[in-house]
């Protein structure tokens, strides 16, 4: 069954905008800006790792292997990134509460502070971008964008076997 022309045109607009968004994300525009202003001692891959590791108050346990898998990098690269963040004082190694043979990672207080500053900075950048939008447009966009991402994630998540 053919798609109505108006719907096809709107889907094409979304596709084109996603292409431009991919370029912006690929250039890590927000991440680079955050690093320049908040954490010049870190690099973009450090931000990726810090974003995956929970604070000391808990959450999912994360290991070096988990970081390698999620970031799709070689385990030795993940291990080096983690070691550098431990040495700089942003991460801590701990023992898993589920399996004492397993090492897990936690953000240190300074790692938590950096992550809080990063989240704040990202929100400021986004706030600047949508600053002159009418409230209704902002609410509509936030709802629609979240729905779009959730639907996408659901399609990418393999069903349980």
Z-matrix of the N, CA and C atoms (Angstrom, degrees):
N
C 1 1.446
C 2 1.528 1 108.70
N 3 1.306 2 115.98 1 133.30
C 4 1.459 3 121.29 2 -176.99
C 5 1.530 4 110.43 3 -76.02
N 6 1.314 5 114.44 4 147.29
C 7 1.454 6 121.59 5 178.42
C 8 1.528 7 108.68 6 -83.54
N 9 1.334 8 117.93 7 139.52
C 10 1.471 9 119.46 8 176.14
C 11 1.526 10 110.13 9 -57.66
N 12 1.339 11 117.67 10 141.45
C 13 1.480 12 120.89 11 -176.60
C 14 1.525 13 113.94 12 -55.26
N 15 1.332 14 118.02 13 -40.18
C 16 1.470 15 119.61 14 -179.90
C 17 1.518 16 110.88 15 -63.20
N 18 1.329 17 117.38 16 -41.96
C 19 1.470 18 121.48 17 179.66
C 20 1.520 19 109.76 18 -65.83
N 21 1.313 20 116.71 19 -42.80
C 22 1.465 21 121.16 20 178.42
C 23 1.526 22 110.40 21 -60.49
N 24 1.321 23 117.23 22 -40.54
C 25 1.463 24 121.77 23 179.89
C 26 1.530 25 110.88 24 -66.27
N 27 1.319 26 118.22 25 -40.87
C 28 1.468 27 121.51 26 179.34
C 29 1.529 28 110.62 27 -67.44
N 30 1.323 29 117.03 28 -39.14
C 31 1.467 30 120.42 29 177.21
C 32 1.527 31 109.93 30 -64.81
N 33 1.318 32 117.09 31 -38.38
C 34 1.467 33 120.69 32 176.77
C 35 1.529 34 110.35 33 -63.52
N 36 1.336 35 117.64 34 -39.39
C 37 1.474 36 120.92 35 177.33
C 38 1.526 37 110.66 36 -61.83
N 39 1.332 38 116.38 37 -43.80
C 40 1.467 39 120.39 38 178.61
C 41 1.521 40 109.79 39 -62.24
N 42 1.322 41 116.88 40 -44.71
C 43 1.456 42 121.40 41 -179.95
C 44 1.527 43 111.04 42 -59.94
N 45 1.317 44 116.79 43 -45.20
C 46 1.471 45 120.71 44 179.22
C 47 1.529 46 111.36 45 -63.68
N 48 1.339 47 116.68 46 -42.36
C 49 1.467 48 120.27 47 178.88
C 50 1.527 49 110.51 48 -65.00
N 51 1.338 50 116.54 49 -37.68
C 52 1.467 51 119.45 50 177.78
C 53 1.523 52 110.82 51 -63.61
N 54 1.314 53 117.67 52 -35.95
C 55 1.459 54 120.81 53 176.57
C 56 1.521 55 111.25 54 -61.94
N 57 1.323 56 116.13 55 -43.04
C 58 1.470 57 119.88 56 178.10
C 59 1.530 58 110.70 57 -68.12
N 60 1.334 59 116.58 58 -38.80
C 61 1.465 60 120.55 59 177.53
C 62 1.526 61 110.48 60 -62.91
N 63 1.328 62 116.72 61 -39.87
C 64 1.465 63 120.59 62 178.80
C 65 1.523 64 110.59 63 -59.31
N 66 1.316 65 117.13 64 -40.87
C 67 1.466 66 120.82 65 178.29
C 68 1.530 67 110.08 66 -63.86
N 69 1.332 68 116.84 67 -44.41
C 70 1.470 69 119.72 68 178.79
C 71 1.524 70 111.10 69 -63.51
N 72 1.316 71 116.50 70 -42.93
C 73 1.461 72 120.12 71 179.05
C 74 1.524 73 109.61 72 -66.72
N 75 1.318 74 117.11 73 -41.85
C 76 1.463 75 121.20 74 178.56
C 77 1.516 76 112.30 75 -59.75
N 78 1.308 77 115.98 76 -34.45
C 79 1.469 78 120.35 77 177.84
C 80 1.524 79 111.46 78 -81.20
N 81 1.328 80 115.34 79 -8.91
C 82 1.475 81 121.78 80 178.57
C 83 1.525 82 110.96 81 54.71
N 84 1.333 83 115.45 82 47.58
C 85 1.459 84 121.91 83 -174.71
C 86 1.526 85 111.60 84 -56.61
N 87 1.322 86 117.48 85 -50.53
C 88 1.465 87 119.63 86 -178.30
C 89 1.522 88 110.17 87 -68.49
N 90 1.326 89 117.27 88 -43.95
C 91 1.462 90 120.76 89 -179.61
C 92 1.518 91 112.48 90 -58.73
N 93 1.312 92 116.46 91 -43.59
C 94 1.473 93 119.94 92 179.15
C 95 1.533 94 111.34 93 -64.24
N 96 1.314 95 115.20 94 -40.52
C 97 1.470 96 119.31 95 179.45
C 98 1.528 97 110.19 96 -64.87
N 99 1.323 98 115.59 97 -42.22
C 100 1.459 99 120.43 98 178.19
C 101 1.526 100 110.50 99 -60.99
N 102 1.328 101 116.43 100 -47.15
C 103 1.465 102 119.76 101 -179.62
C 104 1.516 103 111.26 102 -59.41
N 105 1.321 104 117.06 103 -44.80
C 106 1.461 105 120.48 104 -179.25
C 107 1.525 106 111.53 105 -58.93
N 108 1.327 107 116.48 106 -39.80
C 109 1.464 108 119.88 107 -173.90
C 110 1.522 109 114.45 108 -93.04
N 111 1.328 110 117.24 109 -29.76
C 112 1.462 111 119.76 110 -170.36
C 113 1.523 112 113.37 111 -113.33
N 114 1.337 113 116.63 112 -40.49
C 115 1.468 114 118.78 113 -171.60
C 116 1.522 115 111.68 114 -141.83
N 117 1.334 116 117.88 115 66.56
C 118 1.466 117 119.54 116 -177.34
C 119 1.531 118 113.43 117 -65.19
N 120 1.330 119 117.49 118 -13.98
C 121 1.469 120 120.19 119 179.32
C 122 1.526 121 112.02 120 -81.34
N 123 1.330 122 116.77 121 -5.47
C 124 1.467 123 121.20 122 -179.71
C 125 1.515 124 110.16 123 -109.75
N 126 1.345 125 115.10 124 165.64
C 127 1.459 126 118.49 125 172.63
C 128 1.525 127 108.63 126 -122.24
N 129 1.320 128 116.34 127 176.18
C 130 1.458 129 120.88 128 -173.10
C 131 1.523 130 113.00 129 -58.70
N 132 1.327 131 117.71 130 -38.77
C 133 1.457 132 119.33 131 179.96
C 134 1.529 133 110.96 132 -67.22
N 135 1.342 134 117.70 133 -30.17
C 136 1.461 135 120.88 134 175.12
C 137 1.530 136 110.53 135 -63.37
N 138 1.334 137 116.62 136 -40.35
C 139 1.463 138 120.42 137 177.91
C 140 1.521 139 110.85 138 -61.69
N 141 1.332 140 116.30 139 -40.50
C 142 1.465 141 120.36 140 179.35
C 143 1.526 142 110.50 141 -60.21
N 144 1.318 143 116.22 142 -45.58
C 145 1.465 144 120.99 143 -178.94
C 146 1.526 145 110.25 144 -66.06
N 147 1.319 146 117.54 145 -49.41
C 148 1.465 147 120.95 146 -179.32
C 149 1.527 148 111.56 147 -57.14
N 150 1.320 149 116.15 148 -36.43
C 151 1.460 150 120.28 149 -179.94
C 152 1.518 151 113.69 150 -67.63
N 153 1.310 152 117.48 151 -20.49
C 154 1.463 153 121.37 152 -178.93
C 155 1.523 154 113.51 153 -92.43
N 156 1.318 155 116.73 154 -18.26
C 157 1.465 156 121.22 155 -173.41
C 158 1.528 157 109.92 156 -96.04
N 159 1.337 158 117.18 157 130.97
C 160 1.469 159 119.15 158 179.29
C 161 1.526 160 111.69 159 -74.32
N 162 1.316 161 114.80 160 162.41
C 163 1.454 162 120.58 161 174.39
C 164 1.519 163 110.47 162 -73.92
N 165 1.304 164 116.21 163 179.86
C 166 1.459 165 121.18 164 -176.96
C 167 1.524 166 112.58 165 -70.09
N 168 1.321 167 116.71 166 -13.38
C 169 1.457 168 119.49 167 179.00
C 170 1.526 169 111.78 168 -78.27
N 171 1.320 170 116.23 169 0.17
C 172 1.461 171 119.49 170 172.96
C 173 1.505 172 113.24 171 108.34
N 174 1.307 173 114.41 172 -156.27
C 175 1.452 174 121.67 173 -173.02
C 176 1.512 175 107.39 174 117.74
N 177 1.297 176 117.12 175 -166.56
C 178 1.458 177 121.18 176 176.96
C 179 1.516 178 110.01 177 -61.79
N 180 1.299 179 115.76 178 141.59
C 181 1.463 180 119.28 179 175.82
C 182 1.522 181 108.75 180 -76.68
N 183 1.327 182 116.04 181 135.11
C 184 1.458 183 122.46 182 -177.84
C 185 1.520 184 108.49 183 -124.95
N 186 1.326 185 115.80 184 130.38
C 187 1.462 186 121.84 185 177.52
C 188 1.521 187 109.44 186 -111.27
N 189 1.314 188 115.79 187 172.42
C 190 1.470 189 120.64 188 175.60
C 191 1.534 190 109.20 189 -59.97
N 192 1.320 191 116.72 190 -40.35
C 193 1.466 192 120.66 191 178.30
C 194 1.522 193 112.52 192 -61.28
N 195 1.323 194 116.36 193 -38.34
C 196 1.470 195 120.15 194 177.33
C 197 1.523 196 110.30 195 -63.15
N 198 1.320 197 115.97 196 -42.26
C 199 1.464 198 120.09 197 179.63
C 200 1.524 199 110.13 198 -62.59
N 201 1.322 200 117.13 199 -44.34
C 202 1.464 201 120.93 200 178.97
C 203 1.523 202 110.42 201 -59.53
N 204 1.318 203 115.89 202 -44.68
C 205 1.468 204 119.93 203 -177.68
C 206 1.525 205 111.78 204 -65.76
N 207 1.329 206 117.22 205 -48.19
C 208 1.463 207 120.85 206 -177.16
C 209 1.528 208 111.53 207 -66.56
N 210 1.327 209 116.56 208 -41.95
C 211 1.466 210 119.91 209 -179.36
C 212 1.524 211 112.89 210 -83.22
N 213 1.336 212 115.26 211 -6.94
C 214 1.471 213 121.66 212 -179.98
C 215 1.526 214 111.40 213 57.40
N 216 1.339 215 113.60 214 50.22
C 217 1.455 216 119.91 215 176.81
C 218 1.525 217 108.45 216 -124.46
N 219 1.314 218 116.35 217 163.68
C 220 1.461 219 120.99 218 179.89
C 221 1.529 220 109.02 219 -65.47
N 222 1.333 221 118.00 220 141.20
C 223 1.465 222 120.12 221 179.55
C 224 1.523 223 114.04 222 -53.74
N 225 1.327 224 117.74 223 -34.99
C 226 1.471 225 118.61 224 179.73
C 227 1.526 226 110.83 225 -66.93
N 228 1.325 227 117.58 226 -35.22
C 229 1.474 228 121.20 227 176.64
C 230 1.528 229 109.45 228 -66.39
N 231 1.328 230 116.58 229 -44.39
C 232 1.466 231 120.30 230 177.91
C 233 1.520 232 110.40 231 -59.94
N 234 1.321 233 116.07 232 -41.71
C 235 1.465 234 120.86 233 -179.90
C 236 1.530 235 110.85 234 -62.44
N 237 1.332 236 117.23 235 -41.93
C 238 1.466 237 120.65 236 178.81
C 239 1.531 238 111.18 237 -65.25
N 240 1.344 239 116.92 238 -43.09
C 241 1.465 240 120.32 239 178.66
C 242 1.525 241 110.83 240 -60.15
N 243 1.329 242 115.47 241 -45.93
C 244 1.461 243 120.17 242 -179.87
C 245 1.524 244 110.39 243 -63.32
N 246 1.327 245 116.98 244 -45.31
C 247 1.474 246 120.35 245 -179.34
C 248 1.528 247 110.64 246 -58.27
N 249 1.328 248 117.42 247 -41.44
C 250 1.465 249 120.55 248 179.07
C 251 1.526 250 111.29 249 -65.41
N 252 1.332 251 116.90 250 -39.96
C 253 1.460 252 119.88 251 179.57
C 254 1.528 253 111.89 252 -70.71
N 255 1.329 254 116.94 253 -31.34
C 256 1.468 255 120.60 254 174.26
C 257 1.525 256 108.81 255 -67.72
N 258 1.336 257 115.89 256 -45.11
C 259 1.468 258 120.46 257 -179.56
C 260 1.533 259 111.60 258 -62.53
N 261 1.327 260 117.28 259 -37.49
C 262 1.463 261 121.18 260 179.41
C 263 1.530 262 112.26 261 -78.15
N 264 1.331 263 116.49 262 -8.60
C 265 1.455 264 120.29 263 176.54
C 266 1.515 265 115.66 264 89.53
N 267 1.336 266 117.90 265 13.72
C 268 1.464 267 120.51 266 -179.14
C 269 1.529 268 112.83 267 -93.57
N 270 1.332 269 117.50 268 -20.98
C 271 1.457 270 122.29 269 178.14
C 272 1.515 271 110.40 270 -126.73
N 273 1.319 272 114.95 271 155.68
C 274 1.462 273 122.86 272 175.16
C 275 1.526 274 108.05 273 -125.70
N 276 1.316 275 115.81 274 144.69
C 277 1.458 276 120.40 275 171.85
C 278 1.519 277 107.55 276 -93.53
N 279 1.321 278 116.30 277 140.42
C 280 1.466 279 121.36 278 -179.85
C 281 1.522 280 108.44 279 -140.70
N 282 1.316 281 115.69 280 172.99
C 283 1.463 282 122.18 281 177.63
C 284 1.518 283 107.91 282 -97.95
N 285 1.308 284 116.04 283 135.19
C 286 1.456 285 121.33 284 178.14
C 287 1.522 286 110.41 285 -59.25
N 288 1.307 287 116.22 286 138.40
C 289 1.457 288 120.70 287 176.43
C 290 1.526 289 110.83 288 -79.57
N 291 1.328 290 116.42 289 -15.68
C 292 1.469 291 121.32 290 179.45
C 293 1.521 292 112.81 291 -92.26
N 294 1.349 293 115.40 292 -30.76
C 295 1.467 294 120.48 293 -176.58
C 296 1.529 295 107.46 294 -149.27
N 297 1.315 296 116.47 295 103.20
C 298 1.467 297 121.46 296 -173.84
C 299 1.525 298 113.37 297 -62.07
N 300 1.331 299 117.88 298 -12.85
C 301 1.472 300 120.45 299 177.81
C 302 1.524 301 111.68 300 -82.21
N 303 1.317 302 116.82 301 -9.81
C 304 1.460 303 121.77 302 -172.62
C 305 1.530 304 110.74 303 -104.47
N 306 1.324 305 116.16 304 131.62
C 307 1.471 306 121.43 305 174.99
C 308 1.524 307 108.68 306 -89.16
N 309 1.318 308 115.35 307 137.36
C 310 1.459 309 121.01 308 176.68
C 311 1.520 310 108.67 309 -126.35
N 312 1.307 311 115.55 310 168.86
C 313 1.461 312 121.65 311 -176.46
C 314 1.517 313 110.48 312 -117.28
N 315 1.321 314 115.01 313 146.71
C 316 1.456 315 122.64 314 174.81
C 317 1.518 316 107.61 315 -135.99
N 318 1.313 317 115.77 316 150.72
C 319 1.467 318 118.43 317 172.54
C 320 1.518 319 108.80 318 -78.39
N 321 1.307 320 115.89 319 140.04
C 322 1.462 321 121.61 320 174.53
C 323 1.528 322 108.23 321 -77.85
N 324 1.319 323 116.51 322 177.28
C 325 1.469 324 120.24 323 176.69
C 326 1.529 325 110.49 324 -58.79
N 327 1.335 326 116.72 325 -42.37
C 328 1.475 327 118.42 326 179.48
C 329 1.527 328 110.50 327 -69.08
N 330 1.322 329 117.74 328 -33.87
C 331 1.470 330 120.78 329 174.86
C 332 1.518 331 111.35 330 -64.39
N 333 1.339 332 115.84 331 -40.23
C 334 1.469 333 119.74 332 176.40
C 335 1.522 334 111.24 333 -64.29
N 336 1.341 335 116.53 334 -42.14
C 337 1.468 336 120.14 335 179.72
C 338 1.530 337 110.92 336 -61.47
N 339 1.329 338 115.66 337 -44.68
C 340 1.470 339 119.67 338 179.40
C 341 1.532 340 109.91 339 -61.81
N 342 1.334 341 117.52 340 -45.30
C 343 1.470 342 120.87 341 -179.73
C 344 1.524 343 111.59 342 -62.49
N 345 1.333 344 116.61 343 -39.11
C 346 1.469 345 120.53 344 176.95
C 347 1.528 346 110.11 345 -63.82
N 348 1.327 347 116.63 346 -44.20
C 349 1.463 348 120.35 347 178.68
C 350 1.529 349 111.20 348 -64.10
N 351 1.318 350 116.41 349 -38.61
C 352 1.463 351 120.90 350 179.42
C 353 1.531 352 110.40 351 -64.33
N 354 1.334 353 116.48 352 -47.27
C 355 1.473 354 120.00 353 178.22
C 356 1.526 355 110.46 354 -59.12
N 357 1.333 356 115.83 355 -43.88
C 358 1.468 357 120.36 356 179.15
C 359 1.531 358 110.59 357 -60.48
N 360 1.323 359 116.27 358 -45.47
C 361 1.464 360 120.95 359 -178.76
C 362 1.531 361 110.70 360 -64.21
N 363 1.334 362 117.21 361 -43.03
C 364 1.467 363 120.05 362 178.17
C 365 1.523 364 110.37 363 -58.80
N 366 1.331 365 115.45 364 -43.72
C 367 1.468 366 119.31 365 -179.80
C 368 1.520 367 111.17 366 -65.70
N 369 1.330 368 116.79 367 -35.32
C 370 1.463 369 119.69 368 176.77
C 371 1.527 370 110.70 369 -64.90
N 372 1.334 371 116.92 370 -43.55
C 373 1.465 372 120.65 371 179.75
C 374 1.528 373 109.82 372 -62.66
N 375 1.318 374 116.52 373 -47.46
C 376 1.469 375 119.84 374 178.43
C 377 1.527 376 109.79 375 -62.28
N 378 1.344 377 116.55 376 -40.20
C 379 1.462 378 120.58 377 177.53
C 380 1.516 379 112.36 378 -59.76
N 381 1.336 380 116.49 379 -37.88
C 382 1.473 381 120.34 380 176.80
C 383 1.528 382 110.36 381 -64.42
N 384 1.325 383 116.23 382 -41.60
C 385 1.466 384 120.66 383 -177.11
C 386 1.523 385 111.07 384 -65.47
N 387 1.321 386 117.48 385 -41.96
C 388 1.472 387 120.97 386 -176.30
C 389 1.523 388 112.01 387 -101.01
N 390 1.324 389 116.16 388 10.74
C 391 1.461 390 121.45 389 -174.09
C 392 1.513 391 115.38 390 -54.86
N 393 1.311 392 118.55 391 -35.15
C 394 1.463 393 119.77 392 -177.77
C 395 1.528 394 112.87 393 -101.06
N 396 1.330 395 116.64 394 10.72
C 397 1.467 396 119.60 395 178.26
C 398 1.526 397 109.64 396 -76.18
N 399 1.319 398 116.95 397 143.15
C 400 1.480 399 119.18 398 171.93
C 401 1.533 400 109.65 399 -61.96
N 402 1.330 401 116.51 400 146.12
C 403 1.476 402 121.52 401 -177.53
C 404 1.526 403 111.77 402 -53.69
N 405 1.320 404 117.07 403 -40.90
C 406 1.472 405 120.15 404 -178.28
C 407 1.526 406 110.62 405 -64.19
N 408 1.337 407 117.53 406 -39.76
C 409 1.470 408 120.64 407 178.34
C 410 1.520 409 110.96 408 -65.39
N 411 1.336 410 116.07 409 -41.68
C 412 1.460 411 120.23 410 179.01
C 413 1.528 412 110.43 411 -62.71
N 414 1.326 413 117.08 412 -45.94
C 415 1.470 414 120.77 413 179.21
C 416 1.523 415 110.96 414 -62.95
N 417 1.326 416 117.34 415 -42.58
C 418 1.472 417 120.81 416 178.80
C 419 1.520 418 110.85 417 -62.79
N 420 1.338 419 116.36 418 -45.05
C 421 1.459 420 120.32 419 -179.36
C 422 1.526 421 110.69 420 -63.58
N 423 1.336 422 117.36 421 -46.73
C 424 1.472 423 121.09 422 -179.14
C 425 1.524 424 110.22 423 -58.02
N 426 1.330 425 116.80 424 -45.90
C 427 1.465 426 120.60 425 179.97
C 428 1.520 427 111.17 426 -64.79
N 429 1.321 428 117.04 427 -48.12
C 430 1.467 429 120.89 428 -177.00
C 431 1.530 430 111.30 429 -66.77
N 432 1.324 431 117.06 430 -41.44
C 433 1.468 432 120.09 431 -179.44
C 434 1.521 433 110.67 432 -65.34
N 435 1.331 434 116.67 433 -43.59
C 436 1.467 435 120.09 434 177.91
C 437 1.529 436 110.87 435 -62.45
N 438 1.322 437 116.96 436 -42.88
C 439 1.473 438 120.85 437 177.80
C 440 1.518 439 110.64 438 -61.47
N 441 1.322 440 116.83 439 -42.26
C 442 1.465 441 121.66 440 179.00
C 443 1.524 442 110.88 441 -61.14
N 444 1.325 443 117.06 442 -48.95
C 445 1.469 444 121.40 443 -178.77
C 446 1.526 445 110.61 444 -64.29
N 447 1.333 446 117.78 445 -43.71
C 448 1.471 447 120.24 446 178.70
C 449 1.522 448 111.24 447 -60.89
N 450 1.329 449 117.11 448 -42.33
C 451 1.472 450 120.65 449 178.38
C 452 1.517 451 110.90 450 -63.65
N 453 1.311 452 116.27 451 -40.24
C 454 1.459 453 121.33 452 179.04
C 455 1.529 454 109.72 453 -64.04
N 456 1.342 455 116.31 454 -48.03
C 457 1.467 456 120.18 455 178.99
C 458 1.528 457 111.66 456 -58.80
N 459 1.319 458 117.04 457 -40.82
C 460 1.466 459 120.59 458 179.00
C 461 1.524 460 111.32 459 -61.94
N 462 1.310 461 117.05 460 -38.78
C 463 1.478 462 120.74 461 179.93
C 464 1.521 463 112.03 462 -71.40
N 465 1.339 464 116.60 463 -27.42
C 466 1.457 465 120.60 464 -178.82
C 467 1.538 466 112.90 465 -87.48
N 468 1.319 467 116.52 466 -16.26
C 469 1.453 468 120.60 467 -178.45
C 470 1.529 469 109.15 468 -84.73
N 471 1.318 470 117.13 469 118.76
C 472 1.463 471 118.62 470 -179.08
C 473 1.528 472 110.17 471 -66.00
N 474 1.333 473 116.29 472 143.32
C 475 1.469 474 119.02 473 177.95
C 476 1.529 475 109.95 474 -65.19
N 477 1.342 476 116.25 475 148.88
C 478 1.474 477 118.48 476 178.65
C 479 1.520 478 110.52 477 -62.43
N 480 1.330 479 116.14 478 142.68
C 481 1.467 480 118.92 479 -178.65
C 482 1.482 481 112.00 480 -95.63
